[in-house]
Amino acid sequence: MLKVSLAELTKHFAEEKDIYIQNVSDGIVSLSFGNKDEVGYSVPHNPNPVCLTSIIPFKMVKDSITFRKALLRVPPFIRLLTEEEYKDYYDRKAQIVGIKVEELIEKTEEKQSLLQTKPVITTEAPEPVGRSVEPETMDEVLTPRVMQIVATLNTPVEEGNKIVLTELLDELEIMSAKLGQDDLEYIRSQGRFKSIKKWATTKMDEREKKATLSAEEIEDKVNKNQT
């Protein structure tokens, strides 16, 4: 991810190049371009990176005030990616889904183009994902939307319809930080598609590794204090 400050942005836009962005907000982000903000683009609420200059001319992107505000806001609405980060994202996702990178990017761009209706800027987070609670029965409970996604995935779909997987993976990725271990275990054990199971397993392994490293750091600090 590229560093973002006014000075860094000025440096980044010094020469014409492709501009890659990713939505990191809690909703759709509406951007406007041109002297009179006559050109609009809504960045979809998903983690799929966008090559903005394939849609909007570089000079318009460079001169856009709303674009810079979205980048410089704390926390930001969108972030700049390098070309390498853009390619790596789609390479990894294509491997998980089992389709060619070019096909995945094409399908993603088609879907995003359908969302380009009258832009509506979203600046507030949507209602948090609800959790079904049974008092005094479980410490952690499943997120209802996770159960819906797994049920959808377990329903027979048209053979070879990989785009369904990509859309649901997008949604899970957005939700991932809020999902509990029970959610991930449920996806891994109950999901029908190997790619979804692999996604859940990877997330669980990442959390376990992070927890292990944290425990080791605490132990190191204790040992240092004792010496």
N, C-alpha and C positions, 0 to 999 in steps of 0.2 A: 504494500500500500504506500502511496506517495505521501510525503509530508505536506501538510497544508498550512500555509500562512500567506499573508498578502505578498510577501517577498517571494515565497516559493511559487505561488501562482503566477506572478509576473515572469519569473524565470521559466516556468513550465510552458507558458504560452508565447515565449519569445520567438519560436520557430513553428511553422505550420506542421501539424502531425495529427494522427488519429487520437481522439480523446475517449478513453474508456471509463465508464462510471458504474457504480453499484448502489442501489437503494439500501440504506441502513436505517431508515426511519420506521415508524409504526404505521405507515399508510402510504398512499399514492402521493408522489411529489410532483407538483405542477411547475414547469419552468417556462419562461417566455424569452423570446429572442427578437432582435430587430430594433430599429430606432424607436418604433412606437409599440414595441412588444406585440407585433402583429402575428408572430409565429409562436405557436405553443407546442409543448411536448410534455406528456405525463409519464413519469418514470413509474412503471408498475410496482406494486407492493410484492416483490419477490426478490430473491438474492441473485437472479440471473444478471450478469454484467451486460452492459449495452455499449456498443460503439456509437457514441453520440454523433460523431462527425459523419457517419454513414447516413444520418437523417437530417442533421442541421449543419450548414456550412461552418467551417472552422472559425472564420472571422465573427460570425454571429455568436458562436459559443464563447469566444474570447471576450467579446464586448458585453455579454449578458450580465446584468447586475443581479438578477434573481439566481442565476447559476452560481455566481460567486458567494452570494449570501447563503445558499444551501450548503456550499462546501465549508464556509468559514463558521457557520453556526455551531454553537456548543450546547449539546452534542450535535454533530452534523446530520443533515438529512440524506446527503449522498456523499460518496467518497470517490476519489480518483484511483484508478488502478493502472498498473503498467501493462503493456501489451503481453508480457510474459504471464502476469497474474490472470489476465483475461483468457489466454489460451489454456493455461493450467486448469482453470475452473471447468471449462467445457471438456477438456481431455478426461479429467477425473469423472465427470458426470456421464460422459458417453460410455466410459468403461463400465460404470455401475449399471446403466440402463441397457447396454448392449447394442448400441447403434453407432453409426459413423458420426464423427465430430461435425462434419459439414451438414449432415441431415439434422442433427440436434440443433445447431445454430439456426438453420433455416426454419425449423418448426417453431423455435422460440421466438424468432423475429416475426413470423406470421401471427403468432398468438398475441405478441405485444402490439402489433399494428392494429389489431382488432380492438384494442383498448383505447386507441387514440380518438376518443369522442371528445366532447367539450370538457376541457381540463378542470378538475376541481382540486384545489390544494388541500391537503390533509395535514394539519399541524398538531393534532392531538392524537394520543394513542387510543385505539379502539378499546372496547370493553375487554377486560382480561378474560382469558379462557376459563370457563367454569370448571369446577371439579366436584364430582359427585361424592358426597361424604356420608358415611354410615357411622355415627358416633359409637365409640367404644368397640368397634369391630376391626378397623384397620388404621395403622399409623399413616400409611401412604395409600392413596387411592388413584384410580385411573382417570386421566383426562378424557372427558366424553368425546372430544373431537378425535382423539387417537382411536377410540373404539369404532367411530364412524369410518375413519380412513381404512382401518383393517377390514371392516365389514365390506367396504367398497372394493378393496383389493381382492377379497375372497369371493367376490361375485364374478362369474365368467365374463370376460370381455372379448371383443373381436380379436382373433389371433393376430399377433404382430402389432397390436396397438400400443406401442411403447410410449406414446405421448401421455397416456394416462399416468404411467409411472413417473414421468418427469414432473408433471404437475403436482402429484402428491408428495414427491420428494422435496419439491420447492416448499410446500406448505410445512412439512415436517422440519425442514431446515430452519425456517423462520421461527417455529415453535420450540426448537431443540433446547434452548437455554432454560425454558420454563418446564420442561418435561422431567418427571421424576424417574428413578431407577425402575419402578414398577411399570411405568409407561414403556420404557425401552425394552424391558424384558417381555412385556406383552406383545410388542411389535415383533420381536425376534422369535418368540415361540408360536404366535398365532398367525403371523403373516404368511401368505402363500408364495409370494415372489421372492426369489433368492436375493435380488438386488435390495429390496426393502429390509430383509433380514440382515444382509451385510451392512447396510447403513446403521441399523440399530446396534449391531455388534461393535462396529467401529466407534460409535459414540460412547458405548459402555467401556470399551478398552481405553479410550482417551480419558474418561473420568477416573478410571481406576489408576491409570498411570499418573495423573495429576495428583490424586490423593496420596499415592505412594511417595511421590517426590516431596509433597508437603510434609508428610510424616518424617521423611529422612532429614529434611531441613530443620524441623523442630528438634529431632534427636541430636543433630550436629550442634545446634545452639546450646542444648543442655550439656552436652559433653564439653564444649568449650568453656562454659560457665563453671564447670566442676574442676577444670584443670587450672 
